[in-house]
Amino acid sequence: MLKRFSQTCRLLLVSLMLISTSLLSVSDLQAKELEAAPEFTHTAPQEWLNSKPLKLTDLRGKVVLLDIWTFDCWNCYRSFPWLNDLSEHYAKQGLQLIGVHSPEFAHERDTAALAQKLREFNITSPQMIDNDFSYWKALGNKYWPAFYLIDKYGLVQAQYIGETHAGDAKAKEIEAKIVELLAE
């Protein structure tokens, strides 16, 4: 009986090892399909507001929500209350909200006007000024507003497009994904 028990334990152990190996392979395959977020393209202090210049590599271990916006976009404005609440709620758990201001019109390249809009909408998160669209292009972005979720390892996990409000379906989906990524 002891011999049979020992054989059963060995079979169970081998089975568990095979299962865990196959699960690791699936995870590795999924990770390979994800793209690394491009490093921020603007590194001079005058190219950031509300923060010193940041590097994505310095944010490893945090979940990053990028908000691609421009200050004459009403759809962008309407998303700010939700973004501010989200940031405030999850910041202590490791969420970092970062705005990327990519201007649609020439007058939106004015840093003083951008700073005024940040004060007007009570936006305190770091803001990269992307006047030359280099980060926009690095992301392959095409829309305002657009939101990119980057996991703790620097991989782009999701992209969402369009105005978002607390309680709408997209906001719930984004928040659920943030909670999932924070728990990793």
C-alpha positions in Angstrom: 0.0 0.0 0.0 2.8 2.4 0.8 4.4 1.7 -2.5 1.1 2.4 -4.4 0.8 5.7 -2.3 4.4 6.7 -3.3 3.7 6.0 -6.9 0.5 8.0 -6.8 2.3 10.9 -5.2 5.0 10.8 -7.8 2.4 10.8 -10.6 0.6 13.7 -9.0 3.8 15.7 -8.6 4.8 15.0 -12.3 1.3 16.0 -13.4 1.4 19.3 -11.4 4.9 20.0 -12.9 3.6 19.5 -16.4 0.5 21.6 -15.8 2.6 24.5 -14.3 5.0 24.3 -17.2 2.2 24.5 -19.7 0.7 27.5 -17.8 4.1 29.2 -17.8 4.3 28.7 -21.6 0.9 30.2 -22.2 1.8 33.2 -20.0 5.2 33.6 -21.8 3.4 33.5 -25.2 0.9 36.1 -24.1 3.7 38.4 -22.8 5.5 38.1 -26.1 2.4 39.4 -28.0 2.3 42.5 -25.9 4.4 45.5 -26.9 6.7 47.4 -24.7 5.5 51.0 -24.2 7.8 53.5 -25.9 10.1 55.5 -23.7 9.0 59.1 -23.2 10.4 61.2 -26.0 10.7 64.5 -24.1 13.3 64.7 -21.3 14.0 68.4 -20.8 12.3 70.2 -17.8 10.6 72.7 -20.1 8.9 69.8 -21.9 7.0 68.7 -18.7 4.5 70.4 -16.4 3.6 69.3 -12.9 6.7 67.1 -12.7 10.3 66.8 -13.5 10.9 64.8 -16.7 9.9 61.2 -16.2 11.2 58.0 -17.7 9.0 54.9 -18.1 11.8 52.8 -16.9 11.7 54.7 -13.6 8.0 53.8 -13.2 8.6 50.0 -13.3 6.5 48.4 -10.6 3.7 50.9 -11.1 0.7 50.7 -13.4 0.7 53.7 -15.7 -2.4 55.2 -17.3 -1.5 57.5 -20.2 -4.0 60.2 -21.2 -3.4 61.5 -24.7 -5.2 64.8 -25.0 -5.2 68.4 -26.3 -6.6 71.4 -24.6 -9.2 72.5 -27.2 -10.8 69.0 -27.2 -14.2 69.0 -25.3 -14.2 65.2 -25.2 -10.8 65.4 -23.4 -12.2 68.0 -20.9 -15.2 65.8 -20.1 -12.9 62.9 -19.1 -10.9 64.9 -16.6 -13.2 64.5 -13.5 -13.2 60.7 -14.0 -9.4 60.7 -14.5 -8.8 62.8 -11.4 -11.0 60.6 -9.3 -9.4 57.4 -10.7 -5.9 58.8 -10.0 -6.8 59.9 -6.5 -8.4 56.5 -5.7 -5.6 54.2 -6.9 -2.5 56.3 -6.5 -1.6 54.7 -3.2 -2.0 51.3 -4.7 0.5 52.1 -7.5 -1.4 53.8 -10.3 0.4 56.7 -12.0 -1.6 58.9 -14.3 0.4 60.8 -16.9 -0.9 63.2 -19.4 0.6 63.5 -22.9 -0.5 66.8 -24.4 -0.4 66.5 -28.2 -1.8 69.7 -29.7 -4.2 69.6 -32.6 -3.9 73.3 -33.4 -0.9 75.7 -33.4 -2.2 77.8 -30.6 -2.3 74.7 -28.3 1.5 74.6 -28.4 1.6 77.6 -26.0 3.0 76.3 -22.7 1.5 79.2 -20.7 -2.0 78.5 -22.1 -1.5 74.8 -21.4 -0.5 75.6 -17.8 -3.6 77.7 -17.4 -5.8 74.8 -18.6 -4.2 72.5 -16.1 -5.0 74.9 -13.3 -8.6 75.5 -14.6 -9.3 71.7 -14.6 -7.3 71.0 -11.4 -5.0 68.6 -13.2 -2.0 67.9 -11.0 -0.7 64.7 -12.7 2.6 64.9 -14.6 2.1 66.2 -18.2 4.5 65.6 -21.0 4.3 68.3 -23.7 4.3 66.5 -27.0 4.3 69.5 -29.4 6.2 67.6 -32.1 3.9 64.5 -31.9 7.0 62.3 -31.4 5.4 60.3 -28.5 2.0 60.3 -30.4 3.8 58.7 -33.3 5.8 56.3 -31.1 2.5 55.0 -29.7 0.9 54.8 -33.2 -1.9 57.0 -31.8 -4.6 58.6 -33.9 -7.2 59.9 -31.5 -8.0 62.4 -28.8 -8.6 61.4 -26.1 -6.9 58.1 -26.0 -5.9 56.1 -22.9 -3.1 53.5 -22.7 -2.7 51.2 -19.8 0.9 50.1 -19.1 1.6 47.3 -16.7 4.2 47.1 -14.0 6.7 45.6 -16.5 6.3 48.4 -19.1 4.0 46.5 -21.5 1.0 48.2 -23.1 -1.9 46.1 -21.9 -4.8 48.0 -23.4 -5.8 51.1 -25.4 -9.1 52.9 -25.1 -10.4 55.7 -27.3 -12.9 58.5 -26.7 -14.5 60.5 -24.0 -15.0 58.5 -20.7 -17.1 59.3 -17.6 -17.3 57.7 -14.2 -19.8 54.9 -14.3 -20.0 54.4 -18.1 -19.1 51.0 -19.6 -15.7 52.0 -20.8 -14.8 53.6 -17.4 -15.8 50.3 -15.6 -13.8 48.3 -18.1 -10.7 50.5 -17.6 -11.0 50.4 -13.8 -11.4 46.7 -13.8 -8.2 46.3 -15.9 -6.4 48.7 -13.6 -7.4 46.7 -10.5 -6.3 43.5 -12.3 -2.9 45.0 -13.2 -2.4 46.4 -9.7 -3.0 43.0 -8.2 -0.3 41.4 -10.3 
